[in-house]
Amino acid sequence: MDILTTPSRVIPAADYQRERWRNGLGWTREILRLPAQEPWQLRLSIAEIEHDAAFSAFPGIERELVLLEGEGLRLRFADGRCQTLLPPYQRLRFAGEDALDGELVDGPTRDFNLMWRRADLHAELLHRPLVGSMLFFCEPQVAWAIHLLAGQAAFEDPMLPPLEAGDSVWLGAGERRRHALHGAGELLAIRVSPAAHVA
């Protein structure tokens, strides 16, 4: 199944699915999972971390974590590495096989979690201000996922409803097409392509 051609759609924050972590030690709000059934190749979610806890293991998966809310999250890896994510929006990419614990710096955090199966996909996460207009180009081998961190935005395409802070959108691959997004705020934009297709 070519998940990149999944039809474009806006995903309102109210539609995110709240579920337990794989290891049962926390909660996450799932934004998008492609394909919907296991084993998935791409997953976007927002982790709710209320206390220090070990992270779930995801063999074969690449991960990138972005601090959305809270005073900070310290990631302690079993191999001795330690990285602290601080506001605003610090992030870290790491392998899903890595054993690590998350330690709260000062109170709960919410963290954007991008995961992709490295044998199938390549993903690049960008953090950008939205001032006026921004263009996203979809192609036969390129799709985009966007999460609006703050502000408001709207596409020129009338089939895609406006975005409020916290909403997300999937722009599916297909014939080369330009998506124009207008608004003001900040966003995370994820360019997704096949593992062998890195422009």
C-alpha positions as CSV (number, residue, x, y, z in Angstrom):
1,M,0.0,0.0,0.0
2,D,1.3,3.4,-1.0
3,I,0.4,5.5,2.1
4,L,1.8,8.7,0.5
5,T,-1.2,8.9,-1.8
6,T,-3.7,8.9,1.1
7,P,-6.2,11.6,0.3
8,S,-5.5,15.1,1.7
9,R,-7.6,16.1,4.7
10,V,-7.6,18.4,7.7
11,I,-7.5,16.7,11.1
12,P,-9.0,18.9,13.9
13,A,-7.5,18.6,17.3
14,A,-10.9,17.5,18.7
15,D,-10.6,14.3,16.5
16,Y,-7.3,13.2,17.9
17,Q,-7.6,9.7,19.5
18,R,-6.4,9.5,23.2
19,E,-4.8,6.1,24.0
20,R,-2.3,4.5,26.3
21,W,1.4,4.3,25.5
22,R,2.6,1.0,24.2
23,N,4.2,0.3,27.6
24,G,1.2,1.6,29.6
25,L,3.2,4.3,31.4
26,G,1.5,7.4,29.8
27,W,-1.0,8.7,27.4
28,T,-0.8,10.0,23.9
29,R,-3.3,11.7,21.5
30,E,-2.9,10.1,18.1
31,I,-3.1,12.6,15.2
32,L,-2.5,10.3,12.2
33,R,-1.5,6.7,11.6
34,L,-0.8,5.4,8.1
35,P,-1.8,2.8,7.3
36,A,-4.6,2.7,9.9
37,Q,-3.8,-1.0,10.7
38,E,-0.6,-2.5,12.1
39,P,2.1,-2.4,11.1
40,W,2.0,1.4,10.4
41,Q,4.6,3.2,8.5
42,L,4.0,6.8,9.7
43,R,2.5,8.1,13.0
44,L,2.0,11.5,14.4
45,S,0.9,12.0,18.0
46,I,1.1,14.2,21.1
47,A,2.5,12.6,24.2
48,E,1.1,13.7,27.6
49,I,3.9,13.2,30.1
50,E,2.7,13.7,33.7
51,H,5.6,11.9,35.5
52,D,9.0,10.5,34.9
53,A,8.6,7.3,32.8
54,A,10.4,4.9,30.5
55,F,9.7,5.4,26.8
56,S,8.1,2.6,24.8
57,A,10.4,0.7,22.4
58,F,9.7,0.9,18.6
59,P,12.2,-1.3,16.7
60,G,12.7,-0.2,13.1
61,I,11.3,3.2,13.8
62,E,12.9,6.6,13.6
63,R,11.5,9.2,16.0
64,E,11.6,13.0,16.4
65,L,10.2,14.6,19.6
66,V,9.3,18.3,19.9
67,L,8.5,20.0,23.2
68,L,5.1,21.7,22.8
69,E,4.2,22.7,26.3
70,G,5.9,22.6,29.7
71,E,9.2,23.7,31.3
72,G,11.3,20.9,29.8
73,L,11.9,17.2,29.3
74,R,15.2,15.5,30.0
75,L,15.8,12.3,27.9
76,R,18.2,9.9,29.5
77,F,19.4,7.1,27.2
78,A,20.7,3.8,28.4
79,D,24.0,4.4,26.6
80,G,24.7,7.5,28.8
81,R,23.5,10.2,26.5
82,C,21.4,12.9,28.0
83,Q,19.5,15.6,26.2
84,T,17.1,18.2,27.7
85,L,14.4,19.7,25.5
86,L,13.5,23.2,26.6
87,P,10.9,25.7,25.5
88,P,10.1,26.9,23.0
89,Y,9.9,23.8,20.7
90,Q,13.3,22.2,21.2
91,R,13.5,18.8,19.5
92,L,15.5,15.6,19.2
93,R,15.7,12.8,16.7
94,F,16.6,9.3,17.8
95,A,16.1,5.6,17.0
96,G,13.0,3.9,18.3
97,E,15.1,1.0,19.5
98,D,17.0,3.3,22.0
99,A,16.2,2.6,25.6
100,L,15.5,5.8,27.4
101,D,13.7,7.5,30.3
102,G,11.9,10.8,30.2
103,E,12.4,13.0,33.3
104,L,10.3,16.2,33.8
105,V,12.2,19.3,34.5
106,D,9.4,21.1,36.3
107,G,5.9,19.8,35.8
108,P,4.0,18.0,33.0
109,T,4.8,18.4,29.3
110,R,3.1,17.8,26.0
111,D,5.4,16.7,23.2
112,F,4.8,16.3,19.5
113,N,5.9,12.8,18.4
114,L,6.8,12.0,14.8
115,M,7.6,8.4,14.0
116,W,8.3,6.7,10.7
117,R,9.5,3.2,9.6
118,R,13.0,3.8,8.3
119,A,13.0,0.9,5.8
120,D,9.9,2.4,4.1
121,L,10.0,6.2,4.5
122,H,12.2,9.3,4.9
123,A,10.8,12.2,6.9
124,E,12.1,15.7,7.4
125,L,10.6,17.9,10.1
126,L,10.8,21.7,9.8
127,H,9.7,24.3,12.3
128,R,8.7,27.5,10.6
129,P,6.9,30.8,11.3
130,L,3.8,31.4,9.2
131,V,3.8,35.0,8.0
132,G,1.4,35.7,5.1
133,S,1.7,32.7,2.7
134,M,3.6,29.5,2.6
135,L,3.7,27.0,-0.3
136,F,3.8,23.2,-0.1
137,F,4.5,21.2,-3.3
138,C,3.2,17.7,-3.4
139,E,4.5,15.3,-6.1
140,P,4.1,11.6,-7.0
141,Q,6.7,10.7,-4.3
142,V,6.3,13.6,-1.8
143,A,3.6,14.2,0.7
144,W,3.4,16.7,3.6
145,A,2.0,16.6,7.2
146,I,1.5,20.0,8.9
147,H,0.7,20.7,12.6
148,L,-0.3,24.3,13.4
149,L,1.5,25.2,16.7
150,A,-0.1,28.7,17.1
151,G,-2.3,31.1,15.2
152,Q,-4.7,30.5,12.4
153,A,-4.4,29.4,8.8
154,A,-6.4,28.6,5.7
155,F,-5.6,26.9,2.4
156,E,-6.7,28.3,-1.0
157,D,-8.2,24.9,-1.7
158,P,-11.9,25.1,-0.6
159,M,-11.9,21.4,0.1
160,L,-9.6,21.9,3.0
161,P,-11.2,23.7,6.0
162,P,-9.4,26.4,7.9
163,L,-6.9,25.5,10.7
164,E,-6.9,26.6,14.3
165,A,-4.0,26.2,16.7
166,G,-3.5,22.5,17.5
167,D,-5.0,21.2,14.2
168,S,-3.1,19.2,11.6
169,V,-3.4,18.5,7.9
170,W,-2.2,15.7,5.6
171,L,-1.4,16.7,2.0
172,G,-1.2,13.5,0.0
173,A,1.2,12.7,-2.8
174,G,0.1,12.6,-6.4
175,E,0.3,14.7,-9.5
176,R,2.5,17.8,-8.8
177,R,0.4,20.3,-7.0
178,R,1.0,23.5,-5.2
179,H,-0.9,24.0,-1.9
180,A,-0.9,27.7,-0.7
181,L,-1.4,28.2,3.0
182,H,-2.2,31.7,4.3
183,G,-2.2,32.9,7.9
184,A,-0.2,33.9,10.9
185,G,1.4,31.8,13.5
186,E,3.9,28.9,13.8
187,L,3.8,25.4,12.4
188,L,5.6,22.1,12.1
189,A,5.9,20.8,8.5
190,I,6.9,17.2,7.7
191,R,8.0,16.3,4.2
192,V,7.5,12.6,3.7
193,S,8.9,10.5,0.8
194,P,9.9,6.9,0.1
195,A,13.1,5.8,1.9
196,A,15.0,5.7,-1.5
197,H,13.7,9.0,-2.7
198,V,15.6,11.8,-0.9
199,A,15.8,14.9,-3.1
